[in-house]
């Protein structure tokens, strides 16, 4: 299996093999793409950055050509979260790579980072604070063993801070001080809660912290990681150099020079604001977390399932009705999945999650509850879910009743619009069949699809005995027509 992290500074890939429940790394690749440097003031990703990224992904694609499609996870982070034209770039990148790309929310990125760190260290250290400084964002996580209990993603990174405080590589004492202060201000918003939770060990992950640790260790400023004293000594050396090109520090690689000062300022700000004196360094990070999360899905320990159950509990969704609709929706789906191009696990999972959560909005109000439910799905933290997966589930919740949300559908990824609309139509039928909200069994049904047409056949005489269901389906025919689909009921 393989995991690819499309970071704001670097693209990373690891290829691994599962052996006896463990992940064994076979190969690890990393390229400085600096995708975040191509993000303009209008949050448009420029063509030069896109070309750098596509060239890198072309090389990655050669290495994973033999890896099964379901065994590869590719995630985009801060830059792709922010870029207004990310969908167009992602379509090009998926074509180049041959695999789907997920854009994960900041807190989901933090959860995956913690998972990667936890699997790379001994699990007897108690509560950990994990810090990961990326190109466009910095994640801070508190957790124990393999579970993150507090996750935050802050808007500061070594690429964005480099552009903001050290343009053209110029380093001054005043600029460095401003960068440290800005980092402290970001951390200030989470400081009280994090100090209250506390931690027994601080751990840094990913390239920026590793590079700083290597410089501190090779120059004798820190032992086994990063110390506050070592950071201060590095700061003085960096300011004295005056320019990133002039940096000459033992242990500092050439490709790290342009972003070393900004990463150092961010880490120093975190140390000062949280009162840290020492930080250990982990070999694991986001990409390793992706592998272990993927391994969990193989063994049916999918964190997404826990997220769905948690939100069902939080909003007191009526489980019996949710399960009825989910079971019927799956039965209808299975009959048309091959014809409608929905015969994959991803489509089946999306439909099931939408069915389970379709009445979520009743926790807010009965009026327009489908809209309230869609809002809750869209804006909740759902560990394990990518941004696109949440968008798909929210669309199904929004579209399970009343008018189909065609304007919302038009804002979805173009290559998913037809699939998501068809899943929505299936869910609508399941909801109509359980309008009575009782345990009366649904009769044996036959659902067939032909292009933009569905035919739903009941046993002879059943509809005449259930006139309210017949009326529901007649009304549904009108909603189908608005989406240029036809529903025939026999």
DOFI-692596 format. One record per residue: x negated, y negated, z negated of N, C-alpha, C in turn. Coordinates in steps of 0.1 Angstrom, whole numbers. Layout:
// DOFI-692596
n_u	n_v	n_w	ca_u	ca_v	ca_w	c_u	c_v	c_w
X	Y	Z	X	Y	Z	X	Y	Z
...
// end
This chain:
// DOFI-692596
n_u	n_v	n_w	ca_u	ca_v	ca_w	c_u	c_v	c_w
-8	12	0	0	0	0	-9	-12	0
-3	-24	3	-10	-36	3	-2	-48	-2
-10	-58	-7	-3	-71	-12	-11	-82	-6
-4	-92	-1	-10	-104	4	-4	-117	-2
-13	-125	-7	-9	-138	-14	-13	-149	-5
-3	-157	0	-5	-168	9	-6	-181	0
-18	-183	-6	-19	-194	-16	-22	-207	-9
-21	-218	-17	-23	-231	-11	-38	-233	-7
-47	-226	-14	-61	-228	-11	-66	-216	-3
-64	-204	-8	-69	-192	-2	-58	-182	1
-60	-174	11	-52	-162	14	-60	-150	9
-53	-142	1	-59	-130	-5	-51	-117	0
-59	-106	2	-52	-94	5	-59	-82	-2
-52	-73	-8	-57	-61	-14	-50	-49	-8
-58	-39	-5	-53	-27	0	-56	-16	-10
-46	-8	-14	-47	1	-25	-40	14	-23
-43	23	-31	-36	36	-30	-31	40	-44
-18	45	-44	-13	50	-57	-18	64	-60
-23	65	-72	-28	79	-76	-24	81	-90
-16	91	-93	-11	95	-106	-6	83	-114
2	75	-108	8	63	-115	0	51	-116
-13	52	-111	-22	40	-112	-24	35	-98
-29	22	-97	-32	16	-85	-47	15	-84
-52	21	-73	-67	21	-71	-70	12	-59
-77	1	-61	-80	-8	-50	-90	-2	-41
-87	-2	-28	-96	3	-18	-104	-8	-11
-97	-20	-9	-104	-31	-3	-98	-44	-7
-106	-54	-8	-101	-67	-12	-107	-78	-2
-98	-86	4	-103	-96	13	-98	-110	9
-105	-120	11	-101	-134	8	-107	-144	18
-99	-153	22	-103	-164	31	-98	-177	27
-107	-187	28	-103	-201	24	-95	-207	36
-82	-207	35	-74	-213	46	-71	-227	43
-69	-231	30	-65	-244	26	-52	-249	33
-42	-240	32	-29	-244	37	-24	-256	31
-26	-258	18	-21	-270	11	-27	-283	17
-39	-283	22	-45	-295	28	-37	-300	40
-30	-291	46	-22	-294	58	-8	-300	55
-5	-301	43	8	-306	39	8	-322	38
15	-328	47	15	-343	48	24	-349	38
24	-363	38	33	-370	29	47	-368	31
51	-363	43	65	-360	46	68	-345	43
59	-338	37	60	-324	34	62	-315	46
56	-320	57	55	-312	69	41	-305	70
41	-292	73	28	-285	74	23	-287	88
11	-293	89	6	-297	102	1	-285	110
0	-287	123	-3	-276	132	-17	-269	129
-27	-278	126	-40	-273	123	-40	-263	112
-33	-266	101	-33	-257	90	-25	-244	93
-15	-245	101	-7	-233	106	-16	-224	114
-24	-230	123	-33	-222	132	-44	-215	123
-49	-222	113	-59	-215	104	-52	-203	97
-40	-205	93	-33	-194	86	-30	-183	95
-26	-186	107	-22	-175	117	-35	-167	121
-46	-174	123	-58	-167	126	-62	-157	115
-61	-162	103	-64	-153	91	-55	-141	91
-42	-144	93	-32	-133	92	-34	-123	103
-39	-128	115	-42	-118	125	-53	-108	121
-63	-113	114	-73	-104	109	-68	-95	98
-60	-100	89	-53	-92	79	-45	-81	86
-38	-84	96	-29	-75	103	-36	-63	108
-48	-65	113	-56	-53	118	-59	-43	107
-62	-48	95	-65	-40	84	-53	-32	78
-41	-37	79	-30	-30	74	-21	-24	85
-26	-22	96	-18	-17	108	-12	-3	104
-19	5	96	-14	18	93	-6	19	81
-4	8	74	4	8	61	19	8	64
27	17	58	41	17	61	47	3	57
58	0	65	64	-13	63	69	-16	49
75	-7	43	80	-9	29	69	-9	19
57	-6	22	46	-6	13	37	-18	13
42	-29	19	35	-41	20	43	-52	14
38	-60	5	44	-72	0	36	-85	3
42	-94	9	35	-107	13	43	-118	7
37	-126	-1	44	-138	-8	37	-151	-5
45	-161	-3	40	-175	-2	43	-182	-15
34	-192	-18	35	-199	-31	38	-213	-29
31	-222	-36	35	-236	-37	37	-243	-24
27	-242	-15	28	-250	-3	40	-246	5
43	-233	6	54	-228	14	67	-231	6
67	-233	-7	79	-238	-14	82	-252	-11
71	-260	-8	73	-274	-6	75	-278	8
69	-271	18	69	-275	32	83	-274	37
87	-285	44	101	-286	49	102	-277	62
91	-275	68	91	-267	81	85	-253	78
87	-248	65	81	-235	62	88	-224	69
101	-225	72	108	-214	79	103	-212	93
99	-222	100	93	-221	113	80	-214	113
72	-219	103	58	-213	101	60	-198	97
69	-195	88	70	-181	84	74	-172	95
83	-177	104	87	-169	116	75	-165	124
66	-175	126	53	-172	134	44	-163	126
43	-165	113	34	-157	105	39	-142	105
52	-140	104	57	-127	103	55	-119	116
56	-127	127	53	-121	140	39	-117	141
30	-125	136	16	-122	136	12	-110	128
18	-110	116	14	-100	106	22	-87	107
34	-87	113	42	-75	114	49	-71	101
50	-80	92	57	-77	79	64	-90	74
75	-88	66	83	-99	61	74	-106	50
77	-119	50	71	-128	40	81	-134	30
79	-133	17	88	-138	7	82	-151	2
90	-161	0	85	-173	-8	91	-171	-22
82	-171	-32	86	-169	-46	86	-182	-53
96	-183	-62	97	-195	-71	85	-195	-80
82	-207	-86	70	-208	-95	70	-199	-106
82	-197	-113	82	-189	-125	81	-174	-121
86	-170	-109	84	-156	-104	69	-154	-101
63	-164	-95	48	-163	-93	41	-161	-106
45	-169	-116	39	-167	-130	41	-153	-135
53	-148	-134	55	-134	-139	46	-124	-132
45	-125	-119	36	-116	-112	22	-117	-116
17	-130	-118	3	-132	-122	1	-125	-136
10	-127	-145	9	-121	-158	8	-106	-157
16	-100	-148	16	-85	-146	2	-81	-141
-3	-88	-132	-17	-85	-126	-27	-86	-137
-27	-96	-145	-37	-98	-156	-35	-87	-166
-23	-84	-170	-20	-74	-180	-26	-60	-176
-25	-57	-164	-30	-44	-159	-45	-44	-158
-52	-55	-159	-66	-55	-157	-73	-56	-170
-66	-58	-181	-72	-60	-195	-66	-49	-204
-74	-47	-215	-68	-38	-225	-56	-44	-231
-46	-35	-235	-33	-40	-240	-33	-41	-255
-44	-43	-262	-44	-43	-276	-47	-57	-282
-46	-67	-273	-50	-81	-277	-39	-89	-283
-27	-83	-284	-15	-91	-289	-10	-101	-279
-5	-112	-283	1	-122	-274	-10	-129	-267
-8	-131	-253	-18	-138	-245	-12	-150	-239
-21	-160	-237	-18	-172	-229	-26	-170	-216
-19	-169	-205	-26	-168	-192	-25	-181	-184
-36	-185	-178	-37	-197	-170	-42	-194	-156
-35	-198	-146	-39	-196	-132	-38	-209	-125
-50	-214	-121	-50	-227	-113	-51	-224	-98
-40	-227	-91	-40	-225	-77	-43	-237	-69
-41	-237	-56	-43	-249	-48	-33	-260	-49
-20	-256	-52	-10	-266	-53	-2	-265	-66
-4	-255	-74	4	-254	-86	-5	-246	-96
-2	-248	-109	-9	-241	-120	2	-234	-129
0	-221	-130	9	-213	-138	4	-210	-152
12	-212	-162	8	-209	-176	19	-200	-182
15	-189	-187	24	-178	-191	20	-173	-205
30	-170	-213	27	-164	-226	35	-150	-226
28	-140	-230	34	-127	-230	26	-117	-238
31	-105	-239	24	-94	-246	25	-81	-238
14	-74	-238	14	-62	-230	17	-65	-215
28	-59	-210	31	-61	-196	43	-71	-194
48	-77	-204	60	-85	-204	57	-100	-206
60	-108	-197	59	-123	-198	72	-128	-206
70	-135	-216	81	-140	-224	84	-155	-221
73	-162	-216	75	-176	-213	67	-179	-200
73	-185	-190	66	-187	-178	69	-202	-173
58	-208	-169	59	-222	-163	50	-223	-151
54	-231	-142	46	-235	-130	46	-250	-129
34	-256	-131	32	-270	-131	27	-275	-118
31	-288	-114	28	-293	-102	14	-300	-102
4	-291	-103	-10	-296	-102	-19	-284	-97
-27	-287	-88	-36	-277	-82	-49	-283	-77
-59	-274	-74	-72	-279	-71	-72	-286	-57
-63	-282	-48	-63	-288	-35	-56	-302	-36
-44	-302	-42	-36	-314	-43	-43	-325	-52
-50	-320	-63	-57	-330	-71	-70	-335	-64
-76	-326	-56	-87	-331	-48	-84	-342	-39
-72	-341	-32	-68	-351	-23	-64	-364	-31
-58	-362	-42	-53	-373	-50	-64	-381	-57
-73	-374	-63	-83	-381	-72	-97	-381	-66
-100	-372	-57	-114	-372	-52	-114	-372	-37
-108	-382	-30	-107	-382	-16	-121	-383	-10
-122	-375	1	-135	-374	9	-147	-369	0
-143	-362	-11	-153	-356	-20	-160	-366	-29
-155	-379	-30	-162	-388	-39	-157	-385	-54
-167	-385	-63	-165	-382	-77	-170	-393	-85
-161	-399	-93	-165	-410	-102	-160	-406	-116
-166	-412	-126	-162	-410	-140	-148	-414	-142
-144	-425	-136	-130	-430	-138	-120	-421	-131
-123	-416	-119	-114	-407	-112	-113	-394	-119
-124	-389	-125	-124	-376	-132	-115	-378	-145
-117	-389	-151	-109	-392	-164	-94	-392	-160
-91	-399	-149	-77	-399	-145	-71	-385	-142
-79	-377	-135	-75	-364	-132	-72	-355	-144
-81	-356	-154	-79	-349	-167	-66	-354	-174
-64	-367	-174	-53	-373	-181	-40	-368	-174
-40	-368	-160	-28	-363	-153	-25	-349	-156
-36	-341	-157	-33	-327	-161	-28	-325	-175
-33	-334	-184	-28	-333	-198	-13	-337	-198
-9	-347	-190	5	-352	-190	14	-340	-185
9	-333	-175	17	-321	-170	19	-311	-181
8	-308	-188	9	-298	-199	17	-303	-211
18	-316	-213	25	-321	-224	39	-317	-225
46	-315	-213	60	-311	-213	62	-297	-219
52	-289	-219	54	-275	-224	46	-272	-237
38	-282	-241	29	-280	-252	36	-275	-265
47	-283	-269	53	-280	-282	59	-265	-282
65	-261	-271	71	-248	-271	60	-237	-271
49	-240	-263	39	-230	-262	31	-228	-275
28	-240	-282	22	-239	-295	30	-232	-305
43	-234	-304	52	-227	-314	52	-212	-312
52	-208	-299	51	-193	-297	37	-188	-301
27	-195	-298	13	-191	-301	7	-180	-293
-6	-178	-294	-12	-167	-287	-25	-163	-294
-29	-151	-292	-41	-146	-299	-53	-146	-289
-50	-148	-276	-61	-147	-267	-57	-156	-255
-67	-164	-249	-64	-172	-237	-72	-165	-226
-65	-163	-214	-71	-157	-203	-69	-165	-191
-80	-167	-183	-79	-174	-170	-79	-164	-159
-72	-167	-148	-71	-158	-136	-73	-166	-123
-77	-158	-113	-78	-164	-99	-91	-171	-97
-93	-176	-85	-106	-181	-80	-111	-193	-87
-103	-203	-91	-108	-215	-97	-114	-213	-110
-107	-206	-119	-112	-203	-132	-124	-194	-131
-124	-184	-122	-135	-175	-120	-148	-183	-116
-146	-193	-107	-157	-201	-102	-163	-209	-114
-154	-215	-122	-159	-223	-133	-166	-214	-143
-161	-202	-146	-167	-193	-155	-181	-189	-150
-182	-186	-137	-195	-182	-132	-205	-193	-133
-201	-205	-131	-211	-216	-132	-215	-218	-147
-205	-217	-156	-208	-219	-170	-218	-207	-175
-215	-195	-171	-223	-184	-176	-237	-184	-170
-238	-187	-157	-251	-186	-151	-260	-198	-155
-254	-209	-160	-262	-220	-165	-264	-219	-180
-259	-209	-186	-261	-207	-200	-252	-216	-209
-241	-221	-203	-233	-230	-211	-221	-223	-218
-218	-211	-214	-207	-203	-220	-211	-189	-220
-205	-181	-229	-208	-167	-229	-195	-159	-227
-194	-151	-217	-183	-142	-214	-170	-151	-212
-170	-159	-202	-158	-167	-199	-161	-182	-199
-152	-190	-204	-153	-205	-203	-151	-210	-217
-160	-219	-221	-159	-226	-234	-157	-241	-232
-152	-247	-242	-149	-262	-241	-163	-269	-240
-173	-264	-247	-186	-270	-246	-192	-268	-231
-189	-257	-225	-194	-254	-212	-187	-263	-202
-174	-266	-204	-166	-275	-195	-172	-289	-196
-175	-293	-208	-181	-307	-209	-194	-308	-202
-202	-298	-203	-215	-299	-196	-214	-299	-181
-204	-290	-176	-201	-290	-162	-196	-304	-157
-187	-310	-165	-182	-323	-162	-193	-333	-160
-202	-334	-169	-213	-343	-168	-221	-341	-155
-224	-329	-152	-231	-325	-140	-224	-330	-127
-211	-327	-127	-202	-330	-115	-202	-345	-113
-200	-353	-124	-199	-368	-123	-213	-373	-118
-223	-368	-123	-237	-372	-119	-239	-370	-105
-234	-359	-99	-236	-356	-85	-230	-367	-76
-218	-372	-80	-211	-383	-73	-204	-379	-61
-207	-367	-55	-200	-363	-43	-200	-347	-43
-189	-342	-38	-188	-327	-37	-199	-321	-29
-203	-328	-18	-214	-322	-10	-227	-322	-17
-229	-331	-27	-242	-331	-34	-242	-322	-46
-231	-315	-49	-231	-306	-61	-241	-295	-59
-250	-293	-69	-260	-282	-69	-260	-276	-82
-251	-266	-84	-250	-259	-97	-253	-244	-95
-261	-238	-103	-263	-224	-102	-250	-216	-104
-247	-207	-94	-235	-199	-95	-223	-205	-87
-225	-217	-81	-214	-223	-74	-216	-221	-59
-206	-214	-53	-206	-210	-39	-204	-223	-31
-209	-223	-19	-207	-234	-10	-193	-237	-7
-184	-227	-5	-170	-229	-1	-162	-234	-13
-168	-234	-25	-160	-239	-37	-163	-253	-40
-173	-259	-34	-178	-273	-37	-166	-283	-35
-159	-283	-24	-149	-293	-22	-138	-294	-33
-135	-283	-39	-124	-282	-49	-129	-280	-63
-142	-280	-66	-147	-276	-79	-143	-287	-89
-145	-300	-86	-143	-311	-95	-128	-311	-99
-119	-309	-90	-105	-310	-93	-100	-298	-101
-105	-286	-98	-102	-275	-107	-108	-276	-121
-120	-282	-122	-126	-284	-135	-118	-294	-143
-113	-305	-137	-106	-315	-144	-92	-309	-149
-86	-301	-141	-73	-295	-145	-76	-285	-157
-86	-277	-156	-89	-268	-167	-93	-275	-180
-101	-286	-179	-104	-294	-190	-92	-300	-197
-83	-305	-188	-70	-311	-194	-62	-301	-201
-62	-288	-196	-54	-277	-203	-61	-274	-216
-74	-273	-216	-82	-270	-229	-79	-281	-239
-80	-294	-235	-78	-305	-245	-64	-305	-250
-54	-304	-241	-40	-305	-245	-35	-294	-254
-40	-282	-251	-35	-270	-259	-45	-266	-270
-56	-274	-272	-65	-271	-282	-73	-259	-281
-77	-255	-268	-84	-243	-266	-99	-245	-268
-106	-235	-272	-121	-236	-273	-128	-225	-264
-120	-215	-261	-127	-204	-253	-116	-197	-244
-119	-193	-232	-110	-186	-224	-117	-174	-217
-112	-162	-218	-117	-150	-212	-112	-151	-197
-119	-143	-188	-115	-143	-174	-111	-129	-170
-100	-129	-162	-94	-116	-158	-97	-114	-143
-99	-101	-140	-101	-97	-126	-88	-96	-118
-77	-94	-125	-64	-93	-119	-57	-106	-118
-48	-107	-108	-40	-120	-107	-28	-116	-99
-23	-126	-90	-10	-124	-83	-10	-112	-74
-20	-110	-66	-20	-99	-57	-19	-85	-64
-27	-84	-75	-26	-71	-83	-12	-70	-89
-6	-81	-94	7	-81	-99	17	-76	-89
16	-81	-76	24	-76	-66	24	-61	-64
12	-56	-64	10	-41	-63	17	-34	-74
16	-38	-86	22	-31	-97	37	-33	-97
42	-45	-92	56	-47	-91	62	-38	-80
54	-36	-69	58	-27	-58	59	-13	-63
49	-9	-71	48	4	-77	60	7	-86
65	-3	-93	76	-2	-102	89	1	-93
90	-6	-82	101	-4	-73	102	11	-67
90	16	-65	89	30	-60	94	40	-71
92	36	-83	95	46	-94	108	41	-101
116	33	-94	129	29	-99	129	21	-112
118	13	-114	117	4	-125	117	-10	-120
127	-13	-111	127	-26	-104	132	-37	-113
123	-47	-115	127	-57	-124	139	-65	-119
142	-64	-106	154	-71	-101	166	-65	-107
166	-53	-110	178	-46	-116	180	-52	-130
169	-53	-137	170	-59	-151	175	-73	-150
171	-81	-140	176	-95	-139	191	-95	-136
196	-86	-128	210	-85	-125	218	-82	-137
213	-72	-145	220	-68	-157	220	-79	-167
209	-87	-168	208	-98	-178	218	-109	-174
219	-112	-162	229	-123	-158	243	-118	-160
246	-105	-158	259	-100	-160	263	-101	-175
253	-98	-183	255	-99	-198	257	-114	-202
248	-122	-197	248	-136	-201	261	-143	-199
268	-140	-187	280	-147	-184	292	-138	-186
291	-127	-193	302	-118	-196	311	-114	-184
304	-110	-174	312	-106	-162	319	-93	-165
331	-91	-160	339	-79	-162	333	-68	-155
326	-58	-162	318	-48	-155	327	-39	-147
339	-35	-152	347	-25	-145	351	-30	-131
355	-43	-130	359	-48	-117	346	-50	-108
335	-54	-114	323	-55	-106	319	-42	-100
320	-31	-108	316	-18	-103	326	-12	-93
339	-15	-95	349	-11	-85	345	-17	-71
343	-30	-71	341	-37	-58	328	-32	-52
317	-30	-61	304	-25	-56	305	-12	-49
312	-2	-56	314	11	-50	321	11	-37
332	4	-36	339	3	-24	331	-4	-13
325	-14	-16	316	-21	-6	306	-12	-1
299	-4	-9	289	5	-4	295	16	5
307	21	2	314	30	10	317	24	24
321	12	25	324	5	37	311	3	45
301	-2	38	288	-4	44	283	8	51
283	19	44	277	31	50	284	35	63
296	32	65	303	35	77	299	27	89
295	15	87	291	6	98	277	2	98
269	7	89	255	2	87	247	4	100
248	16	106	240	18	118	244	10	130
257	8	132	263	0	143	259	-14	141
260	-19	129	258	-33	126	243	-37	123
234	-28	123	220	-31	120	218	-34	105
225	-27	97	224	-29	82	219	-16	75
213	-7	83	209	6	77	196	6	71
193	-3	62	181	-4	55	184	-7	40
174	-4	31	176	-5	17	178	-20	13
172	-29	20	173	-43	16	187	-48	18
194	-44	29	208	-48	31	217	-42	21
215	-29	18	223	-22	8	222	-28	-6
209	-32	-10	207	-38	-23	214	-52	-24
212	-60	-13	218	-73	-13	233	-72	-14
240	-63	-7	254	-62	-8	258	-57	-23
251	-48	-28	254	-44	-42	253	-55	-52
242	-63	-51	240	-74	-61	251	-84	-59
255	-87	-46	265	-97	-44	278	-92	-49
281	-79	-48	294	-73	-53	294	-74	-69
283	-71	-75	282	-71	-90	284	-85	-95
279	-95	-88	280	-109	-93	291	-117	-87
300	-111	-79	309	-119	-72	319	-128	-81
321	-123	-93	330	-131	-102	322	-138	-113
309	-140	-110	301	-147	-120	306	-161	-124
311	-168	-114	316	-182	-116	328	-183	-125
335	-172	-128	346	-173	-138	341	-178	-152
328	-176	-154	323	-181	-167	324	-196	-168
325	-203	-156	326	-218	-156	340	-222	-155
347	-217	-145	361	-221	-143	367	-211	-133
380	-209	-134	387	-201	-125	389	-208	-111
391	-221	-112	392	-229	-100	378	-229	-93
378	-225	-80	366	-225	-72	355	-217	-78
358	-206	-84	348	-198	-91	338	-192	-82
341	-190	-69	331	-185	-60	320	-195	-58
323	-208	-58	313	-218	-56	305	-219	-69
311	-219	-80	304	-219	-93	294	-207	-94
299	-196	-90	290	-184	-90	278	-185	-81
280	-190	-69	269	-192	-60	259	-202	-65
264	-213	-72	255	-222	-78	246	-216	-89
253	-208	-97	245	-201	-108	235	-191	-103
238	-184	-92	228	-175	-86	216	-183	-80
220	-194	-73	209	-202	-67	200	-208	-76
205	-212	-88	196	-221	-97	192	-213	-109
195	-200	-110	190	-193	-122	176	-187	-119
169	-185	-130	156	-178	-129	159	-163	-129
157	-156	-117	159	-142	-116	146	-135	-113
139	-131	-124	126	-124	-122	127	-112	-112
118	-112	-103	117	-101	-93	123	-105	-79
131	-116	-79	137	-120	-67	129	-131	-60
128	-130	-46	122	-140	-38	133	-151	-36
128	-163	-31	138	-173	-29	148	-169	-18
144	-162	-8	153	-157	2	163	-147	-3
158	-138	-11	168	-128	-17	178	-135	-26
175	-145	-33	185	-152	-41	194	-159	-32
189	-165	-21	198	-172	-12	208	-163	-6
204	-151	-3	213	-141	3	224	-137	-6
220	-134	-19	230	-130	-29	240	-142	-32
235	-154	-32	243	-166	-35	253	-167	-23
249	-165	-11	258	-166	0	269	-156	0
266	-144	-5	277	-134	-6	287	-138	-17
281	-143	-28	290	-147	-39	299	-159	-34
293	-168	-27	300	-180	-22	311	-176	-12
308	-166	-4	316	-162	7	326	-151	5
327	-146	-7	336	-134	-9	350	-137	-9
354	-150	-9	368	-153	-9	370	-167	-3
383	-170	1	386	-183	7	379	-184	20
376	-197	25	369	-199	37	355	-194	37
351	-188	48	337	-184	50	327	-196	50
316	-195	43	307	-207	41	298	-208	54
304	-212	65	296	-212	78	286	-223	78
288	-234	71	278	-245	71	266	-240	62
269	-233	51	258	-228	43	250	-218	50
257	-209	58	251	-199	66	241	-205	76
245	-216	82	237	-223	92	223	-228	86
223	-229	73	210	-234	67	201	-222	63
206	-210	65	198	-198	61	188	-195	72
178	-186	70	169	-182	80	176	-177	92
173	-182	104	180	-178	116	181	-163	119
170	-156	116	169	-142	119	177	-134	109
183	-140	98	191	-133	88	205	-137	89
209	-147	96	223	-152	96	233	-142	99
231	-134	110	241	-124	114	242	-113	104
230	-108	99	231	-97	89	238	-102	76
235	-114	71	241	-119	59	256	-121	61
260	-126	73	275	-128	75	282	-115	75
276	-105	81	282	-92	82	284	-85	68
273	-87	60	274	-82	46	285	-89	39
287	-102	42	297	-110	35	311	-105	39
313	-102	52	326	-97	57	329	-83	50
319	-75	48	322	-62	42	326	-64	27
319	-73	20	322	-76	6	336	-82	5
340	-90	14	354	-96	14	364	-85	14
362	-75	23	372	-64	24	373	-56	11
361	-54	5	361	-46	-8	368	-54	-19
366	-67	-19	373	-76	-29	388	-75	-27
393	-76	-14	407	-76	-11	413	-62	-16
406	-52	-14	411	-38	-17	412	-36	-32
406	-45	-40	406	-44	-55	413	-56	-61
421	-63	-53	428	-75	-58	436	-72	-70
442	-60	-71	450	-57	-83	443	-55	-96
429	-53	-95	421	-52	-107	425	-41	-116
428	-29	-110	432	-18	-118	424	-6	-113
426	6	-120	418	18	-117	424	26	-106
435	21	-100	441	29	-89	431	31	-78
429	44	-74	419	47	-64	422	40	-50
412	36	-43	414	32	-29	416	44	-20
425	43	-11	428	55	-3	416	58	7
416	70	12	405	73	22	406	63	34
395	56	36	395	45	47	385	49	58
388	44	69	379	45	80	376	30	85
363	27	85	359	13	90	349	16	101
352	9	112	343	10	124	340	-4	129
329	-5	135	324	-18	141	320	-17	155
323	-27	162	319	-28	177	316	-43	180
303	-46	179	299	-60	181	305	-69	170
314	-78	174	320	-88	165	334	-84	161
336	-71	162	350	-66	158	349	-55	148
358	-55	138	359	-45	128	373	-39	129
374	-26	127	387	-19	126	388	-11	113
398	-14	105	400	-8	92	413	0	93
411	13	92	422	23	93	426	29	80
439	28	76	444	34	64	452	47	67
454	56	57	463	67	59	477	63	63
484	71	71	497	67	76	507	64	64
513	52	65	523	48	55	518	41	43
505	41	41	499	36	29	501	21	28
499	13	39	501	-1	38	515	-5	36
524	2	42	539	-1	39	542	0	25
535	9	18	538	11	3	530	1	-5
521	-7	1	513	-17	-6	514	-30	2
525	-36	2	527	-48	10	518	-60	6
514	-61	-7	505	-72	-11	491	-70	-5
486	-58	-4	473	-55	2	474	-59	17
486	-55	23	488	-58	37	487	-73	40
494	-81	31	494	-95	32	480	-101	30
473	-96	21	459	-100	19	450	-98	31
452	-87	38	444	-84	50	448	-92	62
461	-95	62	466	-104	73	460	-118	72
459	-123	59	452	-136	57	437	-135	60
431	-123	57	417	-121	60	414	-122	75
424	-117	83	422	-118	97	420	-132	102
426	-142	96	425	-156	100	411	-161	96
406	-157	84	393	-161	80	382	-155	90
384	-142	94	375	-136	103	374	-144	116
386	-148	121	386	-155	134	378	-168	133
378	-175	122	370	-187	121	355	-185	122
351	-173	120	337	-169	122	334	-162	135
345	-162	144	344	-156	157	343	-141	156
349	-135	145	350	-120	144	364	-116	144
367	-104	147	381	-100	147	382	-88	137
394	-87	130	396	-76	121	410	-70	125
409	-58	129	421	-50	132	424	-40	121
437	-41	116	441	-32	105	451	-22	110
448	-9	109	457	1	113	463	9	102
// end
